[in-house]
Amino acid sequence: MKVTCIRVGLVVEIPQIAWQQRCAERSEMKHLACLAASLSILSLESAYAQDAETCAYHDNVQVAIGACTRIIQEDGSPVASPSSIYFLRGNWYFMLPDYSRARKDFTEALRRSPDGQNTEWQPYQAYYHRGYANRQLGMWKEALDDYAAVIKLLPGFGHSYYQRGVVYEKMGKTAFAIKEYEKAALARHSSARALDALARLTFRAPKTGQKKK
């Protein structure tokens, strides 16, 4: 709710907390209580803003994770959407790398905002990074599902086809992997690594015992 402190000209968003009852009981304390509450809220927002900035940009991964975690533990922030905080922390865990925690945070970000509305990130980014985390964790089916989601949202993103090819190759499905690498090479946003993978998988070495010319 909005509270206006007439004598100090402040208009702030505040929750219904105990001081409001005290203000109602004693009118002479109304403006003093409003001022105290306003300053408290503004100070809290300032701390949130600092943590939100650190959560998004910092040279130290652990410090950034700590800032994101504080926001999450406080159950949100007035300066960033909850799903964005989970997405950011997932990226930091991804960089460590801690793929298990990264996967959980990307999942929570998608759960809170499946269409990415009113966020600083796009769903395909969370699916792509979670797919990579799943791949690193040996969760082949989950990884394939995530890359399929990326391809549905962004068909020309060749890196998704490449990553799906890597998963198929890890599963021992070479023919499927080759098809994905071919798609990656032909995609609008192609992956140069796909060409290297194709060359590696399609190359046939001379048979043993063949005479050299």
Secondary structure, 3 states (H helix, E strand, C coil): CEEEECCCCEEEECCCCHHHHHHHHCHHHHHHHHHHHHHHHHHHHHHHHHHHHHHHCCCCHHHHHHHHHHHHHCCCECCECHHHHHHHHHHHHHHCCCHHHHHHHHHHHHHHCCCCCCCCCCHHHHHHHHHHHHHHCCCHHHHHHHHHHHHHHCCCEHHHHHHHHHHHHHCCCHHHHHHHHHHHHHCCECCHHHHHHHHHHHCCCCCCCCCCC
